[in-house]
Amino acid sequence: MSNATGKSHPQLAAVFNQDEPRVDWHDETLWWIRQKRDVQAHKLPEWELLRETASQIKNNVLSNLSTYLEQFEANAINNGVIVHWAADAKEHNQIVHQLLQERGINRMVKSKSMLTEECHLNEYLKEQGIDVIDSDLGERIVQLANEPPSHIVLPCIHKKKEEIGDIFHEHLGSAKGESDPKILTETARQHLREVFLTRRAALTGVNFAIAETGEFVICTNEGNADMGAHLAEIHIASMGIEKIIPERKHLGVFLRLLTRSATGQPITTYSSHYKKPQEGTAIHIIIVDNGRSIQLGREDFRNSLKCIRCGACMNTCPVYRKSGGHSYHTAVAGPIGSILAPNLDMKKYADLPFASTLCGSCSNVCPVKIDIHDQLYKWRQVIVKEGYSPASKTIAMKAMAFTLSSPGLYRSGGKMGRLVFKYAPFAVNNGLNPWYKHREMPKAPEESFGEWYSKRKEGKQ
Amino acid sequence: MKVALFVPCYVDQFYPKAAIATLELLEKLGVEVHYPKNQTCCGQPMANSGYEHLTAGCNSLFVDNFSGYDYIVCPSGSCTLHIKEHLHSPEKEEQAVDIRKRVYELTEFLIDVLQVKELKSHFPYKVGLHQSCHGLRGLRISQMSELVAPAFSKPAQLLDMVQGLELVPLSRQDDCCGFGGTFCVVEEAVSSKMGKDRVEDHIEHGAQYITSADLSCLMHMEGILRRQKSDVKVIHVAEILNHSHE
């Protein structure tokens, strides 16, 4: 895992940037997806209305979350589904383990669930001697490479097809040097077919849980969630408490937004509804909090829970595109991850709200209108107040604020060779200044505007 | 109409020409411009770094300097946005609220308030227009590419009035330049790469000048252009609009 190194976003991003052609490739790949999103969005004249509607539905959900969750639970139980509640990642993982243990199952197939990444379920189950195979192609690739996903929708977007060929050659026996995506996909398909047919347990994520009916919906392009769930005797569905939508009719709003925002497709290939178990099989839903109710209690940050995990904020983010998902050292990378992660561990993720220029593109592609960049700004204030900012930065900022609060100090600083900016981090012209590594300093003019203006005024008199 | 000129600290210290052009341009358009001489900084460098609680001094100074004008005009979208969103003063909150409503970025002031329809400027060069993020997505002086909404651009509308000027198209019309205040040093690698790529887009499309309604972006891109020993120059939009036949 990249976060095992204890390195911060700027350090990891600097390493990523050592290979500039690779940065260009990563940036262009994600920008291409952003453009696909634009094409799809512009085909719908009602796009902005859809975003607003989705946002309001989710606001309503967050304001009445406990009611909807209880309604969902009651309806799910009525449908013959077994419902579990997990306060945190540990409880979630233990419930999964117990369900498998009761049935003597030691191999499970999984379909993409970012929640289980957040809970580090794979590592936990491995320690308990249970083998988990991720069945989404991208997820399987990073699993074979022993890496975490770098993107919530496109988990192996950081890998080139030649590298995937090497991984498949090593693990799945494809020909050496084979990098044709069609052949590689077929290799994975054959390998996964055996997995689907032999696993007795399947775990999936949940995209939407409908309070009105107690059913849940999973969106995939590969159909692998269905394949796993239909062939297994137990289907475990893990969902965060925020996945609720009130009624079935609301689903259309979200399905129209989700993949257009995520990959630039009009809709996912499979939007599968799960309501009641087939005879002889069981469906278990684990409803997970893991810090979400704390976030719900933070007024400035609660609406981050509106997120439907489309990844559009990552594709559009110039910092994400040029630093790679692993630089964020958390399960959910990019702008949305940077406002979610500090809630879980403020010290560990104190760097993430600063990994942004506050350009605001994220908030404006977001299909549920989360004010991501405003929350990044607000997290910065919280992190500094809680004392997770470097002491050197605090000293510099205090000195700068002191100078800029006094017209006299400001002016005399200017006269001394534009020294007014001596505490501004970009204004020291030496090799230690990070600005200077790739950029020249602005040239200091003979006189400031203020000085010019005084002379002009005197001249006029 | 009594207008106060708000010259951001780094413009005052490093780019006085842009402020001079703003002043001259407004005067040419018949505006009575005042320059409150005890102004310093809007406080954004501290606030965006997480130290908004240290900006009380800057805020109070700002309120003292800029109260009582019809409009406050600034040649920087970013600083204007900061005042609009974050100017508070516990003792003088009413005045702070009033200022927040009266502060305008230069191009939006020219289009929305003065309703400028023609200019006597001349600038016979190929120019790339960089949309600063705070002007674009914060003040909405242009339409951003993220939204499904009609296109417009106040800076481009003004540049179209300039004789001889040719605006070059860009591959990415509103990607960020990577300055981001302290971001430019904290995230040096990503920031520089973003700046490099933005500059490259303008150069590829034949721009001789890169202009913007925000000097912080231009300062960043100028740093990169000068390191590359490029002939391409940066110029604030006010300097172009104020540029006449020589």
Interface residues (C-beta under 8 A of the other chain):
Chain A: H9 P10 A13 A14 F16 N17 E20 V23 D24 D27 W31 D38 A41 H42 L44 P45 W47 E48 T316 P318 V319 K322 S323 F354 A355 S356 T357 L358 C359 G360 S361 S363 N364 V365 Y377 R380 Q381 I383 V384 K385 S389 K393 T394 M397 K398 M400 A401 F402 L404 S405 S406 P407 Y410 G414 R418 V420 F421 A424 P425 F426 N433 P434 W435 K437 H438 R439 E440 M441 P442 K443 A444 P445 E447 S448 F449 G450 W452 Y453 S454
Chain B: V7 C9 Y10 V11 D12 Q13 F14 Y15 P16 K17 A19 I20 L23 Y35 K37 N38 Q39 T40 C41 G43 P45 M46 A47 N48 S49 G50 Y51 E52 H53 L54 T55 G57 C58 S60 L61 C133 H134 L136 R137 G138 M144 S145 E146 L147 V148 A149 R172 D174 D175 C176 G178 F179 G180 G181 T182 F183 C184 V185 V186 E187 E188 A189 V190 S191 S192 K193 M194 G195 K196 D197 M219 H220 E222 G223 I224 R226 R227
